[in-house]
């Protein structure tokens, strides 16, 4: 019996297109599995009872944001300096740019993480390094069309650990390349997740009512009651529950090196060891803090302290282990952030959070996987109810 996630992906992945030369084995497997599921379902006379799930498309999501799906993504030439690319990202308030050739053909994508991993930590100069030397090139790029279902996009992004997908016209890859006038926009995981979760929740609520005669009501917000504490326990059990920190008087260079060494996008910041007030949470440092406050402002990371660019604790959003994962997802999408520190309940009562009161860190990717799994569990319970394997 196919799970709801696989079935929705199989229907939706038809609109996704991988650059025809190469792709990670994980993405190839996902698309091949999806195509096989579509072919198998099409050969059967009975309709899939969950065929109405996850119908929101890329065009729908861009329209909800108030973005014309025919608009152009932010672009940069492959011969531009990485410094100019970072400045453009900052001006457009985006974490990625599509990379084009002088002949106006798609060459790849450059992201915040490309800069951190391939320029700064390797000791290169952003002013003399060209975009094409650090970009993710087109032979590893996954693109989608406006009619691609957003659930498929979200699945591919979380499975392959990237956050942006260029949107191209249908048939754009037929001659092996994408030209400037065939590039239509950019979809981020932040764009995708909330549309998908809410649509899934609405459908599952309706199915519960139709199949079982009752439902919790309220869509995903009511169905998804899993807590952050339970999710963190699962991460610890899988060996992924650790959080990392730096001190406010550490250099930005050492902090960025720790990020890239551990392949994370944020670090919790604690007070300096020399502080007379004892250890306490001072803020958070993210990839975007670095790009916006070091590169764009032309500072030197080896001479700048973490305290000078971090998001301070008075602007920091934290949650406690009893918070619902769905609510965390909404907080992150509403505030355009990707990480939430988790602190013990009541930790802020005296106005400070100590290291022992920090429980962990959750990312938007963690929350997406958890919420989709919880919704899928509801569908499995209904399947068991209908088949008579549950009472």
Secondary structure, 3 states (H helix, E strand, C coil): CCCHHHHHHHHHHHHEEECCCCCCHHHHHHHHHHHHHHHHHHCCCCCCCCCCCCCCEHHHHHHHCCCCCCCCCCEEECCCEHHHHHHHHHHHCCCEEEEECCCCEEEEEEEHHHHHHHHHCCCCCCCCCEHHHCCEEHHHCEEECCCCEHHHHHHHHHHHCCCEEEEECCCCCCCCCCEHHHEEEEEEHHHHHHHHHHHHHHHHHHHHHHHHCCCCCCHHHHHCCCEHHHHHHHHHHCCCCCCCEEECCCEHHHHHHHHHHHCCCEEEEECCCCCCCCCCEEEEEEHHHHHHHHHCCCCCCCCCEHHHCCEEHHHCCEECCCCEHHHHHHHHHHHCCCEEEEECCCCCCCCCCCHHHEEEEEEHHHHHHHHHHHHHHHHHHHHHHHHCCCC
